[in-house]
Amino acid sequence: MASIPGNQKATHSENSQGKKSQHAEEAIFYMNCRAAYLSVLKSSLENIKSKEQLSLVLQQAGRNPSRRTINKYWTSQTTSLNFDDFCAILKKEKPATKNELLEAFGKIDTDKAGYIFHDELYKILTTRGDKMTWEEVTSITKQADFNCSGKLDYNKFCELYLSTREQCCKAARDRLEVDPRLRQQQFGNQTENSSEGIPVPVSKASPRISRKSNHKLANGDSRAPSRPSSAQTGKASSSTTVTVGASSSSRNTKLIIEPDTMKEWQCVQSKGCFYLEEDGEIISHKYRLHLPQRSAVCITIKPLNIAQAEGKSCRWLSVDTALFILKENETQENLQLVSFTELQHKEMFGWRGELGSGVYWLLPFTTGCRLRKVKTQIPGEAKLVGRDEDGELALTKEFRAALLDIFETIDLDGNGLLSLEEYNFFELRTSGEKCDQEAWAVCKENFEMKKNELTRQGFMDLNLMEANDRDGDPRDLWVTLLSLGYNKALEMTEACPFVIDICAERCKARMKAVSLEAGGSQLSRAVCRSVVNKGEAKVLDGSENIIIHTYKSGSRISSVIENKSENKVIIHVNNEKSKNCLNSRGLTVFAVEVAPKSMMVSQHVMPLKEQEEWIYSCVHSLVG
């Protein structure tokens, strides 16, 4: 056998060591998650049921959550959070480092004396930010370890805080170690959405379930057996390989989605947008659709192509989009999945079929494979405000171009004007508050409007007024831009505007955007149902109650884990043999915990480069 050259050996060894290190870090992370969770709750399948429990379990994981942090994850609509949600929160809420703590105290201690007077501490902690009570501050100043003569030694405080945090985490791990039953379950799980496992309905065995290791998934796509190196002998496992040719996902299906016979149909349109939150969650507009009578219908969604300034890229045009169509029955909570946009032509996804009269909900969806946090080096911050020839403040050409694009995005009905309803979606996104009728009347007095709707020029003047109010300070303007997905180079990198078209043969549909929020359990349930209903199912070898559903739709592959057993299971997922792929979790190897009698999304996968062949090769194996 030919020997491997020395430098190749070194590279191979480094790669192998890197993968081992990554796996070790993931295992430690999940062990810490489980240790903290089980310090407060009896089982990792038991849900967090209150803000107080959430705060306690985060403290056990070495976090010190503020009320603002707790309120971010426990909103007025939250009734419970599961172990998946907890793992996701820990990934987002990193523990503060000593340098960060010292830097925060240093902003108060302007003289760099190393201590802060108690009077100053009381004033700051009870009046600013996430305000503390007088009693809470007193509990800090009474500690002798870092207080003396009415002063707080914040260096000692930070040291004690960090050591206490580590002791808390260690105590949680120690409790896990002494329980052999818990020690065997070292894998945790991570999901892209805050959702519980979707309950599995009782049904007969599906004829689509296959125990064979080699069968066709779709035209041009094949599955082949692949024995994973990570699958231990005797462990239940299942491998799936799908090879997709270059650009095969963009075959010409336009005439199938929108045939010539549709030219006489009545159509309505609405725009919307996916926004990427700071913690990686994706929110979007949701829509209510009313059909006055039964009709053949065509529904499409695609990224909105906005004319960008020269040199600016439209990164969002490659983001995948989909619409899930749900029928409203007696209540909004009782929604039934009808279908989803599974046909693809280039960047457009569509569905054609017949819908009965009534009310439907349209839930936009993107996998998150291409709309995600990306760290890029930006050479310099774009200038937003300058001075004109008369010395008056003026918006720069680049900022005006960005504002016109923003106007185009938030003008949902595309009539060139902003209604109060459309403007309030903008306000909710950028400031978290709504503009009431009285404030809108003030806008009408000061900015150009037509038919009680704000014009493009009025929108520009509104932003100029904000710049004048801050005497040219652009910080508030940047808050608006960043919340709308722009970076400091005025490129939209963390948002994806889209457009929805609905055409009906026998009537005119009515469509209205009703909220701007995360998809929630309704969307998670719809995604799982669609994959189970349409995809290929494969039983995990050696475990007949665990089924892996895999579905290819256009340029997407989605997999769902269905657990029909009476016990929760932990499934290890390995994508190391995939090539030219992006997945929704951002991890090559991870683990998913699935509750009894439920199902959960394992991952969504897309090609990294659509012009090249891509191979989805995934091994699901049972842990424990």
Helices and strands as residue ranges (DSSP letters): H 6-40, H 51-60, H 67-73, H 83-92, H 98-108, E 115-117, H 118-127, H 134-141, E 147-148, E 151-153, H 154-177, H 180-183, E 198-199, E 209-210, E 216-218, E 221-222, E 237-244, G 248-250, H 254-257, G 260-264, E 266-276, E 282-291, E 295-303, G 315-318, E 322-328, E 335-340, E 343-345, E 348-355, E 358-365, E 385-387, E 393-395, H 397-410, H 420-430, H 437-446, E 449-450, E 453-454, H 456-469, H 475-483, E 495-504, E 510-518, H 520-534, E 536-540, E 543-553, E 556-563, E 569-574, E 581-583, E 589-594, E 598-607, E 614-622
